[in-house]
Amino acid sequence: MQEPHSHIISTDDTKHAPLHNDIAQCAQELWVQYGKPADRDLAIWLEAEHKLFSAAEPSPAKHAEPTSTPVRNKPVKAARH
């Protein structure tokens, strides 16, 4: 039998991924904030996951390699020898 929510971690770098307890705490806070609805457990859990995973994702600017001048789509003239 598959663990609930075990399919969520799909990133290559999981060391920064939120743990189950972090998600549960966030979901609890959201549940209370929404007035403790009885029929929204899964939706609130998924919202908490999304919120925490979005915060855990590294910014592309932090990990991007320096780039050179952008390549332009202009035809290249042949050099004359």
N, C-alpha and C positions, 0 to 999 in steps of 0.2 A: 504494500500500500504506500502511495506517495505521501510524503509529508506535506501538509498544507503550506502553501506559499513558497515551497522550495524551488519552484520554477522561476521565481522572480530574479534571482541573481544571475545575470547573463553577461556581465561585463568581464573583460579580460583581467582587470585589476580589481579584485574583490576586497583587498585589505582596507579600503576606505568605505566599503559598502556598509550601510547601517545594519546593525544586528537586530535579531528578532525582538529583543527587549526594547530597543530604541523605537522600533516601529509600533510595538504594543503601547508604549508610553505616549507616543504622538497620537495614535488612534484613540486612546483613552481621553486625551485632552480635546481632540476634535469632537468626540462623542458627547462629552460634557458641554462643549461650546455649542453644539447643535441641539441641546436640550434632551440628551439621552434617548434618542429615538430607538425603538425596538426592532425596526425593520431595515436598518441601514448598516449593519455590521460589516458586511463585505465591502460595500462602497466606501465606508469610512476607512477601513483597513487599507484598501487600495490607494485612497487619497493620501494616507500617511506614508505609505511606501513611496509614492510618487514624490511627495514633498521631500522626504529624506534622501531619496536617490538623486533627485535633482540637485540638492544641496551638496551631495557627495561627489558629483561628477566634476572632474577637473575642467577648468576653463581652457578652451583651445589655445588661448593666447599664452598660457603658462607653459604649455608643452610643445608649442609650435617651434619648428626649427626656423632659423632666420631664412628668409627667402631673398632671392636675387630680384632684379628688375623684372616686372611681369612680361611675359611673352605676348607679343601682339600678333594678331592675325593678318599681317601685311605680307604681301609677296616679297620674297628676298631676291634682290637683283644679283645677278651673277657678277663675280669680280672679274675685272679685265686684267689680263696678264700681259 
